[in-house]
Amino acid sequence: MPSATARHILVDSEEKCSSLKEQIAEGAEFTELAKQHSSCPSGRDGGDLGSFGPGMMVPEFDKVVFSAEVGTVQGPVKTQFGYHLLEVTSRED
């Protein structure tokens, strides 16, 4: 069964999400931005969501996690919770 590990930053607007993505592209540290800006409790752990399989996250999240290139920041991804920047840190098929 496939599994993945990922980290994310959850914010309330697409603009803020895009701004954080630009900061990461310019060299800002994902984990530090997660600690400062993420509204998810995982933020205090640098956005780390641990390991999970298909169907354990909301569908929009799942779609990205199990298709995106490992190690690249994806987003903004809109879900019922808000806007996410998402990075798959590992994946096994």
C-alpha positions, 0 to 999 in steps of 0.5 A, a space after each residue: 500500500 502506498 504511503 507518504 510523508 509530507 509537511 505543510 503550511 496552512 493559512 487563510 488566504 491564497 495571497 498569503 499562501 502564494 507569498 510564503 511560496 515565493 519566500 521559500 523559493 527565495 531561500 526561506 526555510 519551510 519549517 520556520 515559515 510553518 512555525 510562524 504562519 501555519 494555523 495547523 497544530 503541525 506548524 509547531 513541528 515545522 508543518 510535519 504531518 508524519 506518514 500516511 496512506 491514501 484516503 487519510 487526508 482530504 481528497 485535494 490533499 491526497 491528489 497532490 501528495 500521491 502525484 507531486 514530485 518529492 521535495 518540491 513545494 506545491 500550492 496553493 492547494 485549497 481545501 475546506 480548511 484553507 490554503 496549503 503549501 505542501 511538500 512531499 518529503 518521501 513516498 513509497 508505492 
